[in-house]
């Protein structure tokens, strides 16, 4: 196994048999991905069940306003992700990736289950939405460290020429979580009649996250700390005492580069998986089960393609993939929306199959860059700051902004304009400021002395 500069073996793994090393990498992928699954299961479930949550936690009378209030809670929670990610990231850089990730999955499971036990507006009045905001805010803070920590964990275990391939499974764990969230939402909607669903049926999926988190805790407890972190902090002499401060002082350029490059993916992804199914129902007249099923199909099609995208990026680099994805956002998303406007189940499916083309080029690659752009000594902190200051904030506000844009302008193409602005910004940042990072030394500062790193120039 080779960690760092290609050709220079990591001391911790050099003596291990090849099969043992592969097994450890696979276990690292499972351990890292399980937390992403739990996080996105909750996020997808919350988005798909927004109408039921709206009737439970907000005053009746205006269903559209109640649904937008539910999305607003999601947005508020994501605003706090940078703070939580920074705190968890600091811990992960000081005590290790494994210890930090053990705690994040425990706290995510407990907080998600608590949503399923909250009293409703009819029972406690305005205390109900207040409690929902508090819990979602806490979840947002924990999630701010969970995803970037899991990605760093996988990247630091993977071989230099297979980082995007293995990290694609971290992205897939997110989509699997969303897929399962949608599937459980659809199943719950089918099993219970509307009265039961709005009364208590919606609680069951949230409570089911608790045993899922227990499985994740077991998986993470069985894997070792990453060889890259152990190599960098051997004997404790290289542990950074103030990783957040150093990240802001030494790695502010890659932080800004990642922010500029990643916003478009947040808008692209969370318009698709959170807002678009609701749009199909409220604006185009599909049934909720049809909208959810069309979304499930497109997610299921994308998932096996992401490892192929990872392998392609490991061959040609990160920048060509990101540039292609940005152009696809500008050109293909309006085509997808035009197909969906036909208002049938088939058109909903086809529109989302076109929509996932830019997802193919962006999803796993942005994820990999969230770790590769930063040096090992402050990777957790720097990536948490970068990811949560851009991706997470826009992830949270996009469903709300999308609903507001459609309500204001009366057309889904207003959402495309919102995405196109972010894609143009990304094109400028990627082509002008971003350094190629594939196969680069994980321990190095990619922007030190403006040196180009990796085999791509």
Helices and strands as residue ranges (DSSP letters): H 18-48, H 50-57, H 63-79, H 81-95, H 97-115, H 121-124, H 127-157, G 160-162, H 163-191, H 194-196, I 197-201, H 203-207, H 209-221, H 227-232, G 234-236, H 243-250, H 252-270, I 271-276, H 277-282, H 288-316, H 318-340, H 345-372, G 376-378, H 379-387, I 388-392, H 393-409, H 413-432, G 448-450
